[in-house]
Amino acid sequence: MGTLYVVQGFHEVDGDIVADKPILHGMEQLARKRGKMLAGQLDGVLVYAQAADVDRGEYSEPVILARYGWVPHPEQQSLCQAG
């Protein structure tokens, strides 16, 4: 089981926050750097790590590494499968 580092961007549409397509990274440092860069361009950015066995469809609970701007509450945003 490997670890996925995910940068999830969000933008506002008619008062609602909408998730963009997630960006996957193989290294935590790159994901954190990309998240910080996108924070100035998007309404919200969430950077998280998640252990995953993509072939088997098994994913651990995500661990939030960074949060910028307007990000939905974790219970409103499913982060169980990054791709």
mmCIF file of the N, C-alpha and C atoms, coordinates in Angstrom:
data_MODEL
# 
_entry.id   MODEL 
# 
loop_
_atom_site.group_PDB 
_atom_site.id 
_atom_site.type_symbol 
_atom_site.label_atom_id 
_atom_site.label_alt_id 
_atom_site.label_comp_id 
_atom_site.label_asym_id 
_atom_site.label_entity_id 
_atom_site.label_seq_id 
_atom_site.pdbx_PDB_ins_code 
_atom_site.Cartn_x 
_atom_site.Cartn_y 
_atom_site.Cartn_z 
_atom_site.occupancy 
_atom_site.B_iso_or_equiv 
_atom_site.pdbx_formal_charge 
_atom_site.auth_seq_id 
_atom_site.auth_comp_id 
_atom_site.auth_asym_id 
_atom_site.auth_atom_id 
_atom_site.pdbx_PDB_model_num 
ATOM 1   N N  . MET A 1 1  ? 0.853   -1.177 0.000   1.00 0.00 ? 1  MET A N  1 
ATOM 2   C CA . MET A 1 1  ? 0.000   0.000  0.000   1.00 0.00 ? 1  MET A CA 1 
ATOM 3   C C  . MET A 1 1  ? 0.897   1.237  0.000   1.00 0.00 ? 1  MET A C  1 
ATOM 4   N N  . GLY A 1 2  ? 0.686   2.121  -0.955  1.00 0.00 ? 2  GLY A N  1 
ATOM 5   C CA . GLY A 1 2  ? 1.471   3.344  -1.051  1.00 0.00 ? 2  GLY A CA 1 
ATOM 6   C C  . GLY A 1 2  ? 0.698   4.526  -0.486  1.00 0.00 ? 2  GLY A C  1 
ATOM 7   N N  . THR A 1 3  ? 1.336   5.672  -0.486  1.00 0.00 ? 3  THR A N  1 
ATOM 8   C CA . THR A 1 3  ? 0.691   6.888  0.004   1.00 0.00 ? 3  THR A CA 1 
ATOM 9   C C  . THR A 1 3  ? 0.491   7.860  -1.143  1.00 0.00 ? 3  THR A C  1 
ATOM 10  N N  . LEU A 1 4  ? -0.720  8.349  -1.260  1.00 0.00 ? 4  LEU A N  1 
ATOM 11  C CA . LEU A 1 4  ? -1.053  9.391  -2.221  1.00 0.00 ? 4  LEU A CA 1 
ATOM 12  C C  . LEU A 1 4  ? -1.039  10.729 -1.507  1.00 0.00 ? 4  LEU A C  1 
ATOM 13  N N  . TYR A 1 5  ? -0.497  11.726 -2.146  1.00 0.00 ? 5  TYR A N  1 
ATOM 14  C CA . TYR A 1 5  ? -0.542  13.091 -1.629  1.00 0.00 ? 5  TYR A CA 1 
ATOM 15  C C  . TYR A 1 5  ? -1.422  13.867 -2.601  1.00 0.00 ? 5  TYR A C  1 
ATOM 16  N N  . VAL A 1 6  ? -2.508  14.394 -2.087  1.00 0.00 ? 6  VAL A N  1 
ATOM 17  C CA . VAL A 1 6  ? -3.546  14.970 -2.921  1.00 0.00 ? 6  VAL A CA 1 
ATOM 18  C C  . VAL A 1 6  ? -3.698  16.454 -2.649  1.00 0.00 ? 6  VAL A C  1 
ATOM 19  N N  . VAL A 1 7  ? -3.802  17.228 -3.730  1.00 0.00 ? 7  VAL A N  1 
ATOM 20  C CA . VAL A 1 7  ? -4.109  18.651 -3.647  1.00 0.00 ? 7  VAL A CA 1 
ATOM 21  C C  . VAL A 1 7  ? -5.499  18.812 -4.250  1.00 0.00 ? 7  VAL A C  1 
ATOM 22  N N  . GLN A 1 8  ? -6.451  19.184 -3.411  1.00 0.00 ? 8  GLN A N  1 
ATOM 23  C CA . GLN A 1 8  ? -7.839  19.344 -3.849  1.00 0.00 ? 8  GLN A CA 1 
ATOM 24  C C  . GLN A 1 8  ? -8.203  20.812 -3.833  1.00 0.00 ? 8  GLN A C  1 
ATOM 25  N N  . GLY A 1 9  ? -8.463  21.362 -5.003  1.00 0.00 ? 9  GLY A N  1 
ATOM 26  C CA . GLY A 1 9  ? -8.867  22.755 -5.104  1.00 0.00 ? 9  GLY A CA 1 
ATOM 27  C C  . GLY A 1 9  ? -10.377 22.893 -5.052  1.00 0.00 ? 9  GLY A C  1 
ATOM 28  N N  . PHE A 1 10 ? -10.836 24.070 -4.641  1.00 0.00 ? 10 PHE A N  1 
ATOM 29  C CA . PHE A 1 10 ? -12.267 24.365 -4.566  1.00 0.00 ? 10 PHE A CA 1 
ATOM 30  C C  . PHE A 1 10 ? -12.515 25.753 -5.128  1.00 0.00 ? 10 PHE A C  1 
ATOM 31  N N  . HIS A 1 11 ? -13.668 25.920 -5.757  1.00 0.00 ? 11 HIS A N  1 
ATOM 32  C CA . HIS A 1 11 ? -14.072 27.244 -6.216  1.00 0.00 ? 11 HIS A CA 1 
ATOM 33  C C  . HIS A 1 11 ? -15.549 27.459 -5.892  1.00 0.00 ? 11 HIS A C  1 
ATOM 34  N N  . GLU A 1 12 ? -15.917 28.712 -5.800  1.00 0.00 ? 12 GLU A N  1 
ATOM 35  C CA . GLU A 1 12 ? -17.282 29.081 -5.427  1.00 0.00 ? 12 GLU A CA 1 
ATOM 36  C C  . GLU A 1 12 ? -18.129 29.252 -6.682  1.00 0.00 ? 12 GLU A C  1 
ATOM 37  N N  . VAL A 1 13 ? -19.328 28.651 -6.640  1.00 0.00 ? 13 VAL A N  1 
ATOM 38  C CA . VAL A 1 13 ? -20.299 28.787 -7.724  1.00 0.00 ? 13 VAL A CA 1 
ATOM 39  C C  . VAL A 1 13 ? -21.656 29.060 -7.094  1.00 0.00 ? 13 VAL A C  1 
ATOM 40  N N  . ASP A 1 14 ? -22.184 30.239 -7.320  1.00 0.00 ? 14 ASP A N  1 
ATOM 41  C CA . ASP A 1 14 ? -23.509 30.618 -6.800  1.00 0.00 ? 14 ASP A CA 1 
ATOM 42  C C  . ASP A 1 14 ? -23.645 30.375 -5.297  1.00 0.00 ? 14 ASP A C  1 
ATOM 43  N N  . GLY A 1 15 ? -22.611 30.699 -4.552  1.00 0.00 ? 15 GLY A N  1 
ATOM 44  C CA . GLY A 1 15 ? -22.660 30.569 -3.100  1.00 0.00 ? 15 GLY A CA 1 
ATOM 45  C C  . GLY A 1 15 ? -22.308 29.193 -2.569  1.00 0.00 ? 15 GLY A C  1 
ATOM 46  N N  . ASP A 1 16 ? -22.090 28.230 -3.445  1.00 0.00 ? 16 ASP A N  1 
ATOM 47  C CA . ASP A 1 16 ? -21.705 26.879 -3.031  1.00 0.00 ? 16 ASP A CA 1 
ATOM 48  C C  . ASP A 1 16 ? -20.241 26.654 -3.369  1.00 0.00 ? 16 ASP A C  1 
ATOM 49  N N  . ILE A 1 17 ? -19.580 25.796 -2.593  1.00 0.00 ? 17 ILE A N  1 
ATOM 50  C CA . ILE A 1 17 ? -18.182 25.459 -2.864  1.00 0.00 ? 17 ILE A CA 1 
ATOM 51  C C  . ILE A 1 17 ? -18.159 24.160 -3.666  1.00 0.00 ? 17 ILE A C  1 
ATOM 52  N N  . VAL A 1 18 ? -17.430 24.170 -4.767  1.00 0.00 ? 18 VAL A N  1 
ATOM 53  C CA . VAL A 1 18 ? -17.388 23.031 -5.683  1.00 0.00 ? 18 VAL A CA 1 
ATOM 54  C C  . VAL A 1 18 ? -15.939 22.553 -5.791  1.00 0.00 ? 18 VAL A C  1 
ATOM 55  N N  . ALA A 1 19 ? -15.766 21.232 -5.736  1.00 0.00 ? 19 ALA A N  1 
ATOM 56  C CA . ALA A 1 19 ? -14.428 20.644 -5.824  1.00 0.00 ? 19 ALA A CA 1 
ATOM 57  C C  . ALA A 1 19 ? -13.955 20.583 -7.267  1.00 0.00 ? 19 ALA A C  1 
ATOM 58  N N  . ASP A 1 20 ? -12.683 20.931 -7.474  1.00 0.00 ? 20 ASP A N  1 
ATOM 59  C CA . ASP A 1 20 ? -12.038 20.758 -8.766  1.00 0.00 ? 20 ASP A CA 1 
ATOM 60  C C  . ASP A 1 20 ? -11.496 19.323 -8.828  1.00 0.00 ? 20 ASP A C  1 
ATOM 61  N N  . LYS A 1 21 ? -10.968 18.958 -9.970  1.00 0.00 ? 21 LYS A N  1 
ATOM 62  C CA . LYS A 1 21 ? -10.345 17.645 -10.103 1.00 0.00 ? 21 LYS A CA 1 
ATOM 63  C C  . LYS A 1 21 ? -9.114  17.594 -9.203  1.00 0.00 ? 21 LYS A C  1 
ATOM 64  N N  . PRO A 1 22 ? -8.961  16.534 -8.387  1.00 0.00 ? 22 PRO A N  1 
ATOM 65  C CA . PRO A 1 22 ? -7.801  16.453 -7.499  1.00 0.00 ? 22 PRO A CA 1 
ATOM 66  C C  . PRO A 1 22 ? -6.502  16.272 -8.283  1.00 0.00 ? 22 PRO A C  1 
ATOM 67  N N  . ILE A 1 23 ? -5.424  16.812 -7.716  1.00 0.00 ? 23 ILE A N  1 
ATOM 68  C CA . ILE A 1 23 ? -4.088  16.678 -8.293  1.00 0.00 ? 23 ILE A CA 1 
ATOM 69  C C  . ILE A 1 23 ? -3.307  15.735 -7.390  1.00 0.00 ? 23 ILE A C  1 
ATOM 70  N N  . LEU A 1 24 ? -2.793  14.647 -7.954  1.00 0.00 ? 24 LEU A N  1 
ATOM 71  C CA . LEU A 1 24 ? -2.066  13.645 -7.177  1.00 0.00 ? 24 LEU A CA 1 
ATOM 72  C C  . LEU A 1 24 ? -0.565  13.874 -7.299  1.00 0.00 ? 24 LEU A C  1 
ATOM 73  N N  . HIS A 1 25 ? 0.127   13.696 -6.162  1.00 0.00 ? 25 HIS A N  1 
ATOM 74  C CA . HIS A 1 25 ? 1.581   13.807 -6.124  1.00 0.00 ? 25 HIS A CA 1 
ATOM 75  C C  . HIS A 1 25 ? 2.149   12.585 -5.418  1.00 0.00 ? 25 HIS A C  1 
ATOM 76  N N  . GLY A 1 26 ? 3.368   12.231 -5.767  1.00 0.00 ? 26 GLY A N  1 
ATOM 77  C CA . GLY A 1 26 ? 4.036   11.106 -5.122  1.00 0.00 ? 26 GLY A CA 1 
ATOM 78  C C  . GLY A 1 26 ? 4.869   11.510 -3.921  1.00 0.00 ? 26 GLY A C  1 
ATOM 79  N N  . MET A 1 27 ? 5.037   12.842 -3.740  1.00 0.00 ? 27 MET A N  1 
ATOM 80  C CA . MET A 1 27 ? 5.860   13.329 -2.633  1.00 0.00 ? 27 MET A CA 1 
ATOM 81  C C  . MET A 1 27 ? 5.111   14.402 -1.851  1.00 0.00 ? 27 MET A C  1 
ATOM 82  N N  . GLU A 1 28 ? 5.179   14.320 -0.527  1.00 0.00 ? 28 GLU A N  1 
ATOM 83  C CA . GLU A 1 28 ? 4.491   15.280 0.335   1.00 0.00 ? 28 GLU A CA 1 
ATOM 84  C C  . GLU A 1 28 ? 4.957   16.707 0.081   1.00 0.00 ? 28 GLU A C  1 
ATOM 85  N N  . GLN A 1 29 ? 6.264   16.909 -0.044  1.00 0.00 ? 29 GLN A N  1 
ATOM 86  C CA . GLN A 1 29 ? 6.808   18.254 -0.223  1.00 0.00 ? 29 GLN A CA 1 
ATOM 87  C C  . GLN A 1 29 ? 6.239   18.921 -1.484  1.00 0.00 ? 29 GLN A C  1 
ATOM 88  N N  . LEU A 1 30 ? 6.119   18.156 -2.568  1.00 0.00 ? 30 LEU A N  1 
ATOM 89  C CA . LEU A 1 30 ? 5.572   18.713 -3.807  1.00 0.00 ? 30 LEU A CA 1 
ATOM 90  C C  . LEU A 1 30 ? 4.093   19.056 -3.661  1.00 0.00 ? 30 LEU A C  1 
ATOM 91  N N  . ALA A 1 31 ? 3.344   18.209 -2.965  1.00 0.00 ? 31 ALA A N  1 
ATOM 92  C CA . ALA A 1 31 ? 1.923   18.476 -2.746  1.00 0.00 ? 31 ALA A CA 1 
ATOM 93  C C  . ALA A 1 31 ? 1.726   19.735 -1.907  1.00 0.00 ? 31 ALA A C  1 
ATOM 94  N N  . ARG A 1 32 ? 2.517   19.877 -0.855  1.00 0.00 ? 32 ARG A N  1 
ATOM 95  C CA . ARG A 1 32 ? 2.403   21.069 -0.008  1.00 0.00 ? 32 ARG A CA 1 
ATOM 96  C C  . ARG A 1 32 ? 2.754   22.337 -0.797  1.00 0.00 ? 32 ARG A C  1 
ATOM 97  N N  . LYS A 1 33 ? 3.798   22.254 -1.611  1.00 0.00 ? 33 LYS A N  1 
ATOM 98  C CA . LYS A 1 33 ? 4.223   23.406 -2.407  1.00 0.00 ? 33 LYS A CA 1 
ATOM 99  C C  . LYS A 1 33 ? 3.137   23.781 -3.419  1.00 0.00 ? 33 LYS A C  1 
ATOM 100 N N  . ARG A 1 34 ? 2.561   22.796 -4.100  1.00 0.00 ? 34 ARG A N  1 
ATOM 101 C CA . ARG A 1 34 ? 1.498   23.047 -5.080  1.00 0.00 ? 34 ARG A CA 1 
ATOM 102 C C  . ARG A 1 34 ? 0.269   23.627 -4.400  1.00 0.00 ? 34 ARG A C  1 
ATOM 103 N N  . GLY A 1 35 ? -0.088  23.103 -3.232  1.00 0.00 ? 35 GLY A N  1 
ATOM 104 C CA . GLY A 1 35 ? -1.241  23.617 -2.498  1.00 0.00 ? 35 GLY A CA 1 
ATOM 105 C C  . GLY A 1 35 ? -1.071  25.074 -2.124  1.00 0.00 ? 35 GLY A C  1 
ATOM 106 N N  . LYS A 1 36 ? 0.110   25.417 -1.652  1.00 0.00 ? 36 LYS A N  1 
ATOM 107 C CA . LYS A 1 36 ? 0.388   26.807 -1.268  1.00 0.00 ? 36 LYS A CA 1 
ATOM 108 C C  . LYS A 1 36 ? 0.332   27.725 -2.487  1.00 0.00 ? 36 LYS A C  1 
ATOM 109 N N  . MET A 1 37 ? 0.848   27.247 -3.613  1.00 0.00 ? 37 MET A N  1 
ATOM 110 C CA . MET A 1 37 ? 0.816   28.038 -4.839  1.00 0.00 ? 37 MET A CA 1 
ATOM 111 C C  . MET A 1 37 ? -0.626  28.268 -5.312  1.00 0.00 ? 37 MET A C  1 
ATOM 112 N N  . LEU A 1 38 ? -1.442  27.236 -5.279  1.00 0.00 ? 38 LEU A N  1 
ATOM 113 C CA . LEU A 1 38 ? -2.823  27.346 -5.738  1.00 0.00 ? 38 LEU A CA 1 
ATOM 114 C C  . LEU A 1 38 ? -3.707  28.157 -4.791  1.00 0.00 ? 38 LEU A C  1 
ATOM 115 N N  . ALA A 1 39 ? -3.276  28.266 -3.537  1.00 0.00 ? 39 ALA A N  1 
ATOM 116 C CA . ALA A 1 39 ? -4.071  28.999 -2.545  1.00 0.00 ? 39 ALA A CA 1 
ATOM 117 C C  . ALA A 1 39 ? -4.324  30.442 -2.964  1.00 0.00 ? 39 ALA A C  1 
ATOM 118 N N  . GLY A 1 40 ? -3.409  31.030 -3.716  1.00 0.00 ? 40 GLY A N  1 
ATOM 119 C CA . GLY A 1 40 ? -3.589  32.398 -4.180  1.00 0.00 ? 40 GLY A CA 1 
ATOM 120 C C  . GLY A 1 40 ? -4.470  32.513 -5.408  1.00 0.00 ? 40 GLY A C  1 
ATOM 121 N N  . GLN A 1 41 ? -4.823  31.375 -6.017  1.00 0.00 ? 41 GLN A N  1 
ATOM 122 C CA . GLN A 1 41 ? -5.594  31.371 -7.251  1.00 0.00 ? 41 GLN A CA 1 
ATOM 123 C C  . GLN A 1 41 ? -7.015  30.840 -7.091  1.00 0.00 ? 41 GLN A C  1 
ATOM 124 N N  . LEU A 1 42 ? -7.256  30.040 -6.057  1.00 0.00 ? 42 LEU A N  1 
ATOM 125 C CA . LEU A 1 42 ? -8.552  29.387 -5.867  1.00 0.00 ? 42 LEU A CA 1 
ATOM 126 C C  . LEU A 1 42 ? -9.230  29.882 -4.599  1.00 0.00 ? 42 LEU A C  1 
ATOM 127 N N  . ASP A 1 43 ? -10.512 29.568 -4.460  1.00 0.00 ? 43 ASP A N  1 
ATOM 128 C CA . ASP A 1 43 ? -11.250 29.951 -3.257  1.00 0.00 ? 43 ASP A CA 1 
ATOM 129 C C  . ASP A 1 43 ? -10.854 29.106 -2.052  1.00 0.00 ? 43 ASP A C  1 
ATOM 130 N N  . GLY A 1 44 ? -10.392 27.888 -2.302  1.00 0.00 ? 44 GLY A N  1 
ATOM 131 C CA . GLY A 1 44 ? -9.951  27.014 -1.225  1.00 0.00 ? 44 GLY A CA 1 
ATOM 132 C C  . GLY A 1 44 ? -9.063  25.908 -1.753  1.00 0.00 ? 44 GLY A C  1 
ATOM 133 N N  . VAL A 1 45 ? -8.180  25.411 -0.890  1.00 0.00 ? 45 VAL A N  1 
ATOM 134 C CA . VAL A 1 45 ? -7.282  24.307 -1.247  1.00 0.00 ? 45 VAL A CA 1 
ATOM 135 C C  . VAL A 1 45 ? -7.102  23.426 -0.018  1.00 0.00 ? 45 VAL A C  1 
ATOM 136 N N  . LEU A 1 46 ? -7.180  22.137 -0.244  1.00 0.00 ? 46 LEU A N  1 
ATOM 137 C CA . LEU A 1 46 ? -6.945  21.157 0.807   1.00 0.00 ? 46 LEU A CA 1 
ATOM 138 C C  . LEU A 1 46 ? -5.835  20.237 0.332   1.00 0.00 ? 46 LEU A C  1 
ATOM 139 N N  . VAL A 1 47 ? -4.836  20.023 1.180   1.00 0.00 ? 47 VAL A N  1 
ATOM 140 C CA . VAL A 1 47 ? -3.746  19.107 0.869   1.00 0.00 ? 47 VAL A CA 1 
ATOM 141 C C  . VAL A 1 47 ? -3.833  17.975 1.888   1.00 0.00 ? 47 VAL A C  1 
ATOM 142 N N  . TYR A 1 48 ? -3.888  16.736 1.393   1.00 0.00 ? 48 TYR A N  1 
ATOM 143 C CA . TYR A 1 48 ? -3.991  15.617 2.328   1.00 0.00 ? 48 TYR A CA 1 
ATOM 144 C C  . TYR A 1 48 ? -3.227  14.404 1.832   1.00 0.00 ? 48 TYR A C  1 
ATOM 145 N N  . ALA A 1 49 ? -2.916  13.513 2.766   1.00 0.00 ? 49 ALA A N  1 
ATOM 146 C CA . ALA A 1 49 ? -2.235  12.251 2.476   1.00 0.00 ? 49 ALA A CA 1 
ATOM 147 C C  . ALA A 1 49 ? -3.207  11.118 2.740   1.00 0.00 ? 49 ALA A C  1 
ATOM 148 N N  . GLN A 1 50 ? -3.071  10.063 1.937   1.00 0.00 ? 50 GLN A N  1 
ATOM 149 C CA . GLN A 1 50 ? -3.973  8.930  2.097   1.00 0.00 ? 50 GLN A CA 1 
ATOM 150 C C  . GLN A 1 50 ? -3.265  7.666  1.630   1.00 0.00 ? 50 GLN A C  1 
ATOM 151 N N  . ALA A 1 51 ? -3.198  6.681  2.509   1.00 0.00 ? 51 ALA A N  1 
ATOM 152 C CA . ALA A 1 51 ? -2.650  5.386  2.119   1.00 0.00 ? 51 ALA A CA 1 
ATOM 153 C C  . ALA A 1 51 ? -3.650  4.727  1.186   1.00 0.00 ? 51 ALA A C  1 
ATOM 154 N N  . ALA A 1 52 ? -3.141  4.142  0.091   1.00 0.00 ? 52 ALA A N  1 
ATOM 155 C CA . ALA A 1 52 ? -4.050  3.580  -0.897  1.00 0.00 ? 52 ALA A CA 1 
ATOM 156 C C  . ALA A 1 52 ? -3.448  2.369  -1.587  1.00 0.00 ? 52 ALA A C  1 
ATOM 157 N N  . ASP A 1 53 ? -4.294  1.394  -1.802  1.00 0.00 ? 53 ASP A N  1 
ATOM 158 C CA . ASP A 1 53 ? -3.992  0.278  -2.683  1.00 0.00 ? 53 ASP A CA 1 
ATOM 159 C C  . ASP A 1 53 ? -4.993  0.409  -3.821  1.00 0.00 ? 53 ASP A C  1 
ATOM 160 N N  . VAL A 1 54 ? -4.589  1.137  -4.863  1.00 0.00 ? 54 VAL A N  1 
ATOM 161 C CA . VAL A 1 54 ? -5.494  1.484  -5.953  1.00 0.00 ? 54 VAL A CA 1 
ATOM 162 C C  . VAL A 1 54 ? -6.013  0.238  -6.659  1.00 0.00 ? 54 VAL A C  1 
ATOM 163 N N  . ASP A 1 55 ? -5.160  -0.760 -6.837  1.00 0.00 ? 55 ASP A N  1 
ATOM 164 C CA . ASP A 1 55 ? -5.570  -1.987 -7.523  1.00 0.00 ? 55 ASP A CA 1 
ATOM 165 C C  . ASP A 1 55 ? -6.703  -2.701 -6.792  1.00 0.00 ? 55 ASP A C  1 
ATOM 166 N N  . ARG A 1 56 ? -6.692  -2.648 -5.485  1.00 0.00 ? 56 ARG A N  1 
ATOM 167 C CA . ARG A 1 56 ? -7.721  -3.313 -4.685  1.00 0.00 ? 56 ARG A CA 1 
ATOM 168 C C  . ARG A 1 56 ? -8.861  -2.373 -4.299  1.00 0.00 ? 56 ARG A C  1 
ATOM 169 N N  . GLY A 1 57 ? -8.673  -1.080 -4.554  1.00 0.00 ? 57 GLY A N  1 
ATOM 170 C CA . GLY A 1 57 ? -9.711  -0.116 -4.192  1.00 0.00 ? 57 GLY A CA 1 
ATOM 171 C C  . GLY A 1 57 ? -9.781  0.139  -2.698  1.00 0.00 ? 57 GLY A C  1 
ATOM 172 N N  . GLU A 1 58 ? -8.662  -0.021 -1.999  1.00 0.00 ? 58 GLU A N  1 
ATOM 173 C CA . GLU A 1 58 ? -8.615  0.172  -0.547  1.00 0.00 ? 58 GLU A CA 1 
ATOM 174 C C  . GLU A 1 58 ? -7.931  1.489  -0.231  1.00 0.00 ? 58 GLU A C  1 
ATOM 175 N N  . TYR A 1 59 ? -8.589  2.311  0.586   1.00 0.00 ? 59 TYR A N  1 
ATOM 176 C CA . TYR A 1 59 ? -8.084  3.633  0.959   1.00 0.00 ? 59 TYR A CA 1 
ATOM 177 C C  . TYR A 1 59 ? -8.227  3.819  2.464   1.00 0.00 ? 59 TYR A C  1 
ATOM 178 N N  . SER A 1 60 ? -7.196  4.404  3.087   1.00 0.00 ? 60 SER A N  1 
ATOM 179 C CA . SER A 1 60 ? -7.270  4.722  4.515   1.00 0.00 ? 60 SER A CA 1 
ATOM 180 C C  . SER A 1 60 ? -7.997  6.051  4.692   1.00 0.00 ? 60 SER A C  1 
ATOM 181 N N  . GLU A 1 61 ? -8.227  6.414  5.920   1.00 0.00 ? 61 GLU A N  1 
ATOM 182 C CA . GLU A 1 61 ? -8.782  7.730  6.217   1.00 0.00 ? 61 GLU A CA 1 
ATOM 183 C C  . GLU A 1 61 ? -7.733  8.782  5.841   1.00 0.00 ? 61 GLU A C  1 
ATOM 184 N N  . PRO A 1 62 ? -8.139  9.869  5.223   1.00 0.00 ? 62 PRO A N  1 
ATOM 185 C CA . PRO A 1 62 ? -7.171  10.904 4.834   1.00 0.00 ? 62 PRO A CA 1 
ATOM 186 C C  . PRO A 1 62 ? -6.631  11.662 6.052   1.00 0.00 ? 62 PRO A C  1 
ATOM 187 N N  . VAL A 1 63 ? -5.394  12.113 5.933   1.00 0.00 ? 63 VAL A N  1 
ATOM 188 C CA . VAL A 1 63 ? -4.753  12.942 6.948   1.00 0.00 ? 63 VAL A CA 1 
ATOM 189 C C  . VAL A 1 63 ? -4.530  14.316 6.320   1.00 0.00 ? 63 VAL A C  1 
ATOM 190 N N  . ILE A 1 64 ? -5.177  15.335 6.865   1.00 0.00 ? 64 ILE A N  1 
ATOM 191 C CA . ILE A 1 64 ? -5.078  16.674 6.312   1.00 0.00 ? 64 ILE A CA 1 
ATOM 192 C C  . ILE A 1 64 ? -3.721  17.276 6.661   1.00 0.00 ? 64 ILE A C  1 
ATOM 193 N N  . LEU A 1 65 ? -3.008  17.749 5.630   1.00 0.00 ? 65 LEU A N  1 
ATOM 194 C CA . LEU A 1 65 ? -1.683  18.329 5.799   1.00 0.00 ? 65 LEU A CA 1 
ATOM 195 C C  . LEU A 1 65 ? -1.717  19.848 5.780   1.00 0.00 ? 65 LEU A C  1 
ATOM 196 N N  . ALA A 1 66 ? -2.625  20.433 4.996   1.00 0.00 ? 66 ALA A N  1 
ATOM 197 C CA . ALA A 1 66 ? -2.738  21.889 4.899   1.00 0.00 ? 66 ALA A CA 1 
ATOM 198 C C  . ALA A 1 66 ? -4.131  22.244 4.396   1.00 0.00 ? 66 ALA A C  1 
ATOM 199 N N  . ARG A 1 67 ? -4.594  23.412 4.814   1.00 0.00 ? 67 ARG A N  1 
ATOM 200 C CA . ARG A 1 67 ? -5.913  23.904 4.419   1.00 0.00 ? 67 ARG A CA 1 
ATOM 201 C C  . ARG A 1 67 ? -5.799  25.402 4.198   1.00 0.00 ? 67 ARG A C  1 
ATOM 202 N N  . TYR A 1 68 ? -6.282  25.863 3.044   1.00 0.00 ? 68 TYR A N  1 
ATOM 203 C CA . TYR A 1 68 ? -6.240  27.281 2.701   1.00 0.00 ? 68 TYR A CA 1 
ATOM 204 C C  . TYR A 1 68 ? -7.625  27.727 2.236   1.00 0.00 ? 68 TYR A C  1 
ATOM 205 N N  . GLY A 1 69 ? -8.059  28.878 2.710   1.00 0.00 ? 69 GLY A N  1 
ATOM 206 C CA . GLY A 1 69 ? -9.294  29.469 2.218   1.00 0.00 ? 69 GLY A CA 1 
ATOM 207 C C  . GLY A 1 69 ? -10.551 28.701 2.571   1.00 0.00 ? 69 GLY A C  1 
ATOM 208 N N  . TRP A 1 70 ? -11.503 28.737 1.667   1.00 0.00 ? 70 TRP A N  1 
ATOM 209 C CA . TRP A 1 70 ? -12.836 28.180 1.870   1.00 0.00 ? 70 TRP A CA 1 
ATOM 210 C C  . TRP A 1 70 ? -12.840 26.711 1.464   1.00 0.00 ? 70 TRP A C  1 
ATOM 211 N N  . VAL A 1 71 ? -12.856 25.829 2.459   1.00 0.00 ? 71 VAL A N  1 
ATOM 212 C CA . VAL A 1 71 ? -12.846 24.389 2.248   1.00 0.00 ? 71 VAL A CA 1 
ATOM 213 C C  . VAL A 1 71 ? -14.043 23.810 2.985   1.00 0.00 ? 71 VAL A C  1 
ATOM 214 N N  . PRO A 1 72 ? -14.822 22.939 2.330   1.00 0.00 ? 72 PRO A N  1 
ATOM 215 C CA . PRO A 1 72 ? -15.980 22.360 3.017   1.00 0.00 ? 72 PRO A CA 1 
ATOM 216 C C  . PRO A 1 72 ? -15.573 21.547 4.241   1.00 0.00 ? 72 PRO A C  1 
ATOM 217 N N  . HIS A 1 73 ? -16.494 21.412 5.165   1.00 0.00 ? 73 HIS A N  1 
ATOM 218 C CA . HIS A 1 73 ? -16.282 20.572 6.342   1.00 0.00 ? 73 HIS A CA 1 
ATOM 219 C C  . HIS A 1 73 ? -16.026 19.143 5.861   1.00 0.00 ? 73 HIS A C  1 
ATOM 220 N N  . PRO A 1 74 ? -15.097 18.404 6.489   1.00 0.00 ? 74 PRO A N  1 
ATOM 221 C CA . PRO A 1 74 ? -14.770 17.045 6.031   1.00 0.00 ? 74 PRO A CA 1 
ATOM 222 C C  . PRO A 1 74 ? -15.984 16.131 5.869   1.00 0.00 ? 74 PRO A C  1 
ATOM 223 N N  . GLU A 1 75 ? -17.020 16.289 6.691   1.00 0.00 ? 75 GLU A N  1 
ATOM 224 C CA . GLU A 1 75 ? -18.204 15.441 6.572   1.00 0.00 ? 75 GLU A CA 1 
ATOM 225 C C  . GLU A 1 75 ? -19.011 15.766 5.319   1.00 0.00 ? 75 GLU A C  1 
ATOM 226 N N  . GLN A 1 76 ? -18.826 16.971 4.766   1.00 0.00 ? 76 GLN A N  1 
ATOM 227 C CA . GLN A 1 76 ? -19.546 17.362 3.548   1.00 0.00 ? 76 GLN A CA 1 
ATOM 228 C C  . GLN A 1 76 ? -18.759 17.005 2.298   1.00 0.00 ? 76 GLN A C  1 
ATOM 229 N N  . GLN A 1 77 ? -17.483 16.754 2.443   1.00 0.00 ? 77 GLN A N  1 
ATOM 230 C CA . GLN A 1 77 ? -16.621 16.475 1.283   1.00 0.00 ? 77 GLN A CA 1 
ATOM 231 C C  . GLN A 1 77 ? -16.026 15.091 1.438   1.00 0.00 ? 77 GLN A C  1 
ATOM 232 N N  . SER A 1 78 ? -16.425 14.173 0.594   1.00 0.00 ? 78 SER A N  1 
ATOM 233 C CA . SER A 1 78 ? -15.889 12.813 0.651   1.00 0.00 ? 78 SER A CA 1 
ATOM 234 C C  . SER A 1 78 ? -14.451 12.803 0.134   1.00 0.00 ? 78 SER A C  1 
ATOM 235 N N  . LEU A 1 79 ? -13.540 12.374 0.975   1.00 0.00 ? 79 LEU A N  1 
ATOM 236 C CA . LEU A 1 79 ? -12.129 12.286 0.574   1.00 0.00 ? 79 LEU A CA 1 
ATOM 237 C C  . LEU A 1 79 ? -11.674 10.835 0.549   1.00 0.00 ? 79 LEU A C  1 
ATOM 238 N N  . CYS A 1 80 ? -12.598 9.912  0.571   1.00 0.00 ? 80 CYS A N  1 
ATOM 239 C CA . CYS A 1 80 ? -12.231 8.497  0.706   1.00 0.00 ? 80 CYS A CA 1 
ATOM 240 C C  . CYS A 1 80 ? -11.483 7.948  -0.492  1.00 0.00 ? 80 CYS A C  1 
ATOM 241 N N  . GLN A 1 81 ? -11.771 8.448  -1.691  1.00 0.00 ? 81 GLN A N  1 
ATOM 242 C CA . GLN A 1 81 ? -11.076 7.959  -2.872  1.00 0.00 ? 81 GLN A CA 1 
ATOM 243 C C  . GLN A 1 81 ? -10.566 9.154  -3.643  1.00 0.00 ? 81 GLN A C  1 
ATOM 244 N N  . ALA A 1 82 ? -9.278  9.220  -3.780  1.00 0.00 ? 82 ALA A N  1 
ATOM 245 C CA . ALA A 1 82 ? -8.642  10.391 -4.378  1.00 0.00 ? 82 ALA A CA 1 
ATOM 246 C C  . ALA A 1 82 ? -8.710  10.388 -5.894  1.00 0.00 ? 82 ALA A C  1 
ATOM 247 N N  . GLY A 1 83 ? -9.009  9.378  -6.536  1.00 0.00 ? 83 GLY A N  1 
ATOM 248 C CA . GLY A 1 83 ? -8.990  9.394  -7.987  1.00 0.00 ? 83 GLY A CA 1 
ATOM 249 C C  . GLY A 1 83 ? -10.197 8.784  -8.499  1.00 0.00 ? 83 GLY A C  1 
# 
